Amino acid sequence: MGKGLPRSLAKSGVAGGTKAGRDAIDAIAALTGTLGTANDAMEAVTALSTAGGNTYTDAAVNAKLTIITNNFADLQAKVNAIIAALKL
């Protein structure tokens, strides 16, 4: 049975309280892929500034993309941790 979960979840089978619940949890696959660097912090993605011009610099766009991919890596790490905890 999942640790630290409310009894109502455990009894319903959601937390592995029944064979069907355990089978459902076991069937959940961890997320795979290389996204960025997980750092346990969701970073704000601020607006790009054209600094008086009409175009964005490659460096500015790449910096924003790095923040976004790192945020997705954080989400991936947390989801995988939740999946692993459910399988205990």
C-alpha positions in Angstrom: 0.0 0.0 0.0 1.3 3.5 -0.8 3.0 5.3 2.1 1.4 8.4 3.6 -1.8 8.2 1.5 -5.2 8.7 2.9 -7.1 5.5 3.9 -9.8 6.3 1.4 -7.3 6.1 -1.5 -5.8 2.9 -0.1 -9.2 1.3 0.3 -10.3 2.3 -3.1 -7.4 0.5 -4.8 -5.9 3.8 -6.1 -2.9 3.4 -3.7 -2.4 -0.3 -4.5 -4.8 -1.5 -1.8 -6.2 -4.1 -4.2 -4.6 -6.3 -6.8 -6.3 -4.2 -9.5 -4.9 -1.0 -7.9 -1.4 -2.4 -7.7 -1.6 -3.6 -11.3 -2.7 -0.2 -12.4 0.2 1.5 -10.6 2.7 -1.0 -11.9 1.6 -0.3 -15.4 2.5 3.4 -15.1 5.8 4.0 -16.9 8.3 6.6 -15.9 8.8 9.5 -18.3 11.9 9.2 -20.4 14.0 11.6 -22.5 16.6 14.2 -22.0 15.2 17.7 -21.6 17.4 19.9 -19.6 18.7 20.1 -16.0 16.3 19.6 -13.2 17.1 21.9 -10.3 13.9 21.7 -8.1 12.9 25.2 -9.0 10.4 26.4 -11.7 12.0 29.4 -13.2 10.0 32.4 -14.5 10.2 32.9 -18.3 10.2 36.7 -18.6 9.3 38.5 -21.8 12.0 39.0 -24.5 12.9 42.5 -25.2 13.9 43.7 -28.7 15.9 46.6 -27.1 14.7 49.1 -29.7 15.0 46.7 -32.7 12.5 44.4 -34.4 14.3 41.1 -33.8 15.4 39.0 -30.9 19.0 37.9 -30.5 19.8 34.2 -30.7 21.4 34.3 -27.3 18.2 35.8 -25.7 16.0 33.2 -27.4 18.3 30.4 -26.4 18.4 31.6 -22.8 14.6 31.4 -22.7 14.5 28.0 -24.3 17.0 26.7 -21.7 14.7 27.9 -18.9 11.7 26.2 -20.5 13.5 22.9 -21.0 14.9 23.0 -17.4 11.3 23.6 -16.2 10.1 20.5 -18.1 13.0 18.5 -16.7 11.9 19.5 -13.2 8.3 18.4 -14.0 9.6 15.1 -15.4 11.7 14.5 -12.2 8.7 15.2 -9.9 6.3 13.0 -11.9 8.8 10.1 -11.9 9.3 10.5 -8.2 5.5 10.3 -7.7 5.3 7.2 -9.9 8.1 5.6 -7.9 6.5 6.4 -4.6 3.2 4.9 -5.7 5.0 1.7 -6.6 6.4 1.2 -3.1 
